[in-house]
Amino acid sequence: MVAPYAPPRQLYNAWVEDQIEEFKASLTREELLQLADQAVHDLFADDDGQYPLTEILLRDAVDALVFRQLQLPSYRRWLRSCQIDTGQRPRAGTTRRRRAAGGGT
């Protein structure tokens, strides 16, 4: 869980992780294995060479592949859309601060 007043970059990273995990959870085992095969193929197709194939590397490669497939926005695009989307809404904790200042119930 992300802290309520976390920096935007941390919120974005948590959102991306949620989107990717939700997508992977919706796949069948066979589809997930195909995705892993694609990630391994992409890793070895890279000209930079040798990779020790670890679970962490494979997980990150699969996540990067899912990120591209879902066409998730970059951090800047995501931040801009959040600022536009939430411009009219009060910030979290506004009511509490107003109460503390004696400005509401």
N, C-alpha and C positions, 0 to 999 in steps of 0.2 A: 504494500500500500504506500502511496506517495503522501507526504506531509501536505496539509491543506495550503500552506504557503510556500510550496516548493518552487524553485526557479523554473521558468518556462522550459528550458532544455530538459530538465528532469521529467517534467510532465509529458513532454513530447516523447522521450524515450520510453516512458511507461506506457503511453498510448500505443506506440508502435509495437511494443512487446505484446500488449494485449491483443492487438489486431492479428499479429502473426500467430500467437498461441491459439486464438479462437479459430483461425482458419485451419491450422494443423489439427485441432481437435475435431473439426468437421470432416476430415478425410478418413477414408478407410485405411486399414493397415497397408493394403496393396498400393494405394495412391501415395501414401507417405513413403513407402519404400521406393517407388518410382521417382519421387521428388528427391530422395537421398541419392539415388543413382545419377540423376541429372546434376546434382550438386558435385558429386565426385567427378563426373565427366568434365564439368566446368573447371574444377580445380586442376585436373591433370592436363587440360587443354591450354592452360596458362603457360606462357613461355618462360616465366620466371623460374620454373623448375620444381625442385623437390619439396614435397610437403610430407611431414610425418602425419599420417592420417589418424587423428585422435577424435574422440567423441566430441570434444569442444569445437575443434575445427569444423567437423562435419555439421554440428548443430548450427554454428555461425553461417556456414555456407548455405544450408537449407533455409535459414532465416532470411538471408540476403536474397535468395531466389524467390521466396514467398513475398518479400517486400516489393520486388520488381513485378511479380505477377499480380499482386493486389494494387499496384500502381499507387502506393501510399505517397503522400506529399512529402517534400523535403521539409526540414525543420522550419525554414523561413516561410514557406507557403502555408504550413500548418499554423504557425504563429499568427500570420496575417489573417487567416480565416477565423481563428479564435477571437482575435481582436475585433473583427467585423461582427462576428456572431454574437459576442457577449457585450457589445457596447451599450446596449440599453438595459442590461440586467445589473442589479446591484452586486457588488463584490461579496464574496463569502465573508461572513462576520460583520457586515455593515450594521445589521440590527443590534448585535451585541455591543458594538462600539457606541452606537447612538444611545442605547439604553444606559451605558456607563456614563455617558456625558449628560444624561438627564433629558434626552431628546425624544423619548418615545416609550411605549410600553413593551 
